[in-house]
Amino acid sequence: MKGDLPVFIGADIGTSSTKVVAVDRNGRVVAQASVSYDFDRPHAGWSEQDPSVWWRATSEAMQAVCARIQPRSIEGVGLSGQMHGSVFLDAAALEDAGRREVRAIRPALMWNDQRTAVECGEIIRAVGGVETLVRISGNAPLTGFTLPKILWLRAHEPHHFARTSAFCMPKDFVRLCLTGTLGSEVGDAAGTLLFDVDRRAWSTELAHAVGIDPAMLPPVVESGAIVGKVLPWAGAQTGIPQGTPVIAGSGDNQCGGIGAGVVEPGVLLLTLGTSGVVYAHSPHPLKDLGGPAPGRVHTMCSATGNSQRRGAWTITGCMLSAAGSLEWARSVLAPDASFDDLMHEAAGVAPGSEGLLFLPYLTGERCPYADPQARGGWVGLTRSHARAHLVRSVVEGVSLGLAQVFDLVTSLGIEARQVRIGGGGARSALWRQILADCIGHEVVTVDNDEGPAFGAALLAGSAVGAFDSIEQACTRCVHVAGTTPPGSAHRHMQQARSRYDGLYPALRTTMHAT
C-alpha cells in the first residue's frame, strides 16, 4: 500500500468502461483500476446504458484504487465522462441522492445514439435555422447531442417525460450519487444544444423555442469548481473518505485535453478512442458559420476555469467510429486475435493497402459529414486482398477521416504548432505513423495514457490548491514522451486521400437508400 503523500482521484465514466486513477502532485499515477461494461442496442442505430452501471463500476474501481493507497491521503475527486448522454431523473431520484442508489427513469440515451433525426429537424425549424443555433450554442443539431434526445422522450415516451424533473449527463449522475447535489458544468453543458457558449450559461431563448422548461436544466459552474463533498453512504460504497471535496470536472474531450496538456493555443490533440477527436484550445469562441454546412465542428467551453476565473473554449471535430472501427473489424475478422497481432499483420502490408479503402461510418457520422445515415464499407476489394489488408485499410480509413477533420478545424484559423495524440489507438507505433503520414504533421505522445481520468485528477488537484492553476498542473505533470514525423508513405497517403475524399459524396445516395 502506498504512503500518505497527497493524491487526487480522477474518474472517467466512458462508453465501455470506467477508469479511476490516483495521481500525486508530480503527476505520477500511483494507483489505477478500470471496470468494463457494454451498452445496449435495442434497435438499429440505438445506444443505451443503465446509469446504475456507471455508479457500480465507479464504486468498484474506486474501491480497487483505495485498496492500493491510504484513503486518508485523497485530497479531492475529479470527474470526467462520455458527453451528450441523457439521464432522466424524477423527484424520487433526486430525493434518494446521497442516501441510497439513484435510479433513473429509463436507460440513458448515449452519445452515439442515432434515433433523433426527426427531432433535429424540429430544432432547426423551432429556432429559425441552423445558423441561429450555431451562433448561440456553437453547434449544429446532431443526433448524438442531448436536446434531440429530450425531445425524442417527449414525443415517444410521454409518460416518462411527464415524470422527468431534471436531466443530467453521465458524469453528473455519478456526482449526484457521490454528493447528493444535482448540477453540471460548462463543458458538458455546451454539448446539449441548450447552452449559450459565449455567455457560458443556459440559453432561455433556445429552451423556450423548443418548449423545454428551463427549470429542468441543472445548475452550471466552471469545471474546476468544488461542487460538494463525499457523503457517508457514497463513502461506504466507494472507499473515498466522507467529506472529500468533489470537483465538477468536465466531458471526456475537455478532460482528455487537460490530461494531454492541451491548455494553450497552437497545441492540438488527436484522440483515437472509440470515437476519433481533433481537439483544440482557443481563447475565443470561434464558430463554424461559413462553408456549405454551418456547425461541422463544435465550439464548446473548456475546463480551464474555476470558481475564481472564467475558462476558455475548445474547437472540436468528432468522427464516431475510430478505434471502434478496429474493434468491430477484430470481432468479425479475428475474434481470437489480439490487437497487437492484427497490427503486426497490418505492418506487413504496403501503405495504401494495395488500393483498398475503408469508410469508417459504422454508426453514422458526425464530422466532417453530419449524417446519421452514413454507412461504412470497403471500396476496392480484390481477390489479392487478405485479412492483413482489411485491417490496415481500417486503420488508414480512420486516419484519413481524421485528416479531413484536422483540415476542417485548422481552416477556422486554429494554429497547429504541435499535434499530440492520445487514446488507446495511440499506443500503436504503426497507427501513430499512419496518422502522421495522413495529416502530414509530426505527432507527439505524452508520458501518460490515462487521458480523461488523468485530466480529471489534475482538475481536482488544481481545485484544492495543489497547483496555482490548471496550466501549472499541466506544466508540472504532463511531458512529451516521443515524436513521430511523417515518413516516406506520406505521398502514398495523400494519393489515397484524393480518392477517399470523393467516396462519401459519390455513395451518399446509396447509403441513404439502405
Steps between C-alpha positions, in 0.01 A plus 500: 500500500630845408586759765326814617618741229202704373321360196210604282243262358386525138207293374403474134159349428556374147301322233638154572663537843551726797861577586620640831853627570680640803756766405753672725622861484772410251259339257597146590218246476531308827196276452240432234212265428232458237172314475358406160140483383302505177212706369164381372387522138122439515456609137726584208663836565401509868752501787398494867658440840346465843656777715515257791771318305718813513458541874575137578804503272624826653453364851684178418790680330529753784505218755780331306703822491439572869627151585839596351543836673427658836146635447568780750756637252226583246459878478237522227301313236460621140250359252505448124257319277359422160319806372146566372336206676157573646415381851136564594422539871176531695439661837549171685846454348604848608373431851691170517828656386777461752303259719447196279553391140338743257272354233448683172158495335630296207835400346706798386516582129869509410718728289506252210122450492362590156121488549431875509528618139137620502556695821807669352280630219248625755773692683613672180147616427430607858807722537485648151782318324831326556700823502298635793570184697872508420521870585358441849602144591810465284362181350269367232220258594646151492331177599757427768442822693282532809211725398377273216485213751285707737262580216495132397397403854223761493367370168541124542487436875276778634436305820872509575530864399214594733693347791824679415597768750853546369756355265876473526798353319683177593775637723246728668299192596806365681544840668136479614568161656820620670381834636120508480525820293351535154696714258729516201779720369571706192680228301226238500224763491647636177428163338125515557387758236333692785805700607622847402873439457591869489321574829587160650142466625178323404315665212142570600448612140577152368313324780184702440527456122479120533254499789733382774444633851829664613431357847608161359849634431750419777706777664829561318844604629851520355665160474761556771249595769447292814135387492461292813650241730481123509202400716509210750300258285716569194816473707398154614434398140823638353759502776551875455497664845189690599545874452750477212444794260348412162583718200252556216739365236401501134429297190751241386620721215581791730656280769692309235638832377619588850645152545706555186601853602297673229423824685654760268445612139705321235502159670244253363394154616394212276329226699467144373234365734169336414440823312769713339539860609702800385509740795638854517518762775390852410488827698197597292172319415573448129198362316459311175253735333650488152515231240224280361376372839529717814605322816707220353737540796398568858570812703482420870624632833834377626559359848770755587275722714416479869301691760744794477540535123325424175650237273571504127340307213565187296459434129430134437426272208379148574472192279285233660694178434878515534647224718141378504543411133806289576318331788216412263745368239672284760166360619398386152837417342704360788315486834773287654786726391642780711522855372879471507481192277276679251719809491804277443321347201403844370859621523592246233271666245628788288357849567175547313392137559539425128218735406255389769310779678281475809220740592463505883134605518388201707271704725425783260729800500532836668803672346581592230157372388213539746307200373345234724421296187861485382614139474841337509659262258800401293558628149747338265496139623669240281595136546856609569394659829544299820403564860811713554389734219155532653646587840748753365233661285286550812785680676570706188132579445459628854820704466390650169169594659685667787712685244180643354392613846847641573488710183153626587602607852814679384304675222331707773833666575617253765880478503652151510843563648501161670267201457470265795337160475313299763250221549542126473596510134794728579676210672566348157819622331351400164184703555705802611705478182196459276332798665810717459517398133131581448495844663849594380607613846720362775299342782614510861426263787503601866618307803158387616229309318228531763342785300175639641539334842845658535359837396219470754757429772698812402177702518452370853855590597463850362165550672633412847807723463776252418569702184460872437304429182412218266769632265761459774369152570552405135849653488604305808327170424482453119815452293580405141605136477559446128451636150401340169564710188338430162695239308548397141142367491361854527490524119309170471247611760446834327414307184263280700348814653407636157300181435362483854364856486279409206342188647237641737360749245488224239335244730270721707188423297568127520560522877169678552314239296600215733 
